[in-house]
Amino acid sequence: MAHRTRETLLLSEAAGYDVVLIETVGIGQSEVSVASMVDFFLVLLHPGGGDELQGIKKGVLELADALVVNKADGASKEMAERTRADYAGALQLIRSASSGQRPPVFTASSVSGEGIDAVWEAVEEHHARSLSSGELQARRREQARAWMWNLVEEGLGSSFRSHPAVKQRIASMEREVEELERTPAAAARALLDLFLER
């Protein structure tokens, strides 16, 4: 995820765009970060991915508002439907973090267009439901609060690493920890003490 994704999102909304898509590179920490800044979190899956359920972080699926198995056309169509069924079955045990409901699982094809309307309808229904229930406003407030603390942590981390005394000792502390001459806790305490000295 780009460093200024949140700012770009706000800029796009301020410019009058009411639909803004944020795409990540794959399953991982970036998805968790993006889920904390969007109104609707859609997870795209490829056909045959049902066999890899164990490899996908449960947390990402818990954050999803919907899942879509793409490439559901031609020779992949049957496999896409099996994958959809596998994920739908797995999600019986998971509730969506946002609505408390299980996220729907769709198949879709960008080649034929099949399934795209159903996905968009789910997005619109989710938006209307979360807007009328107050969930959207609450989600946005929580996102703003989390963003503030993210920026505080980012600023502290930057100040910490650029502090002259800390900067001078980071390499030696890392070496001591790697060579088991100092525990990670002791090294962290020593660096923090340097940072907090007046």
Buried (B, 14 or more C-beta within 10 A) or exposed (E): BEEEBBEEBBEBEEEEEEEBEBEBEEBEEBBBBBBBBBBBBBBBBEBBBBEEBEEBEEEBBBBBBBBBBBBBBEEBBEBBBBBBBBBBEBBEEBEBBBBEEBBBBBBBBEEEEBBBEBBEEBBEEBBEBBEEEEBBEEBEEEBEEEBEEBEEEEEEEEEBEEBEEBEEBBEEBBEBBEEEEBEEEEBEEBBEEBBEEE
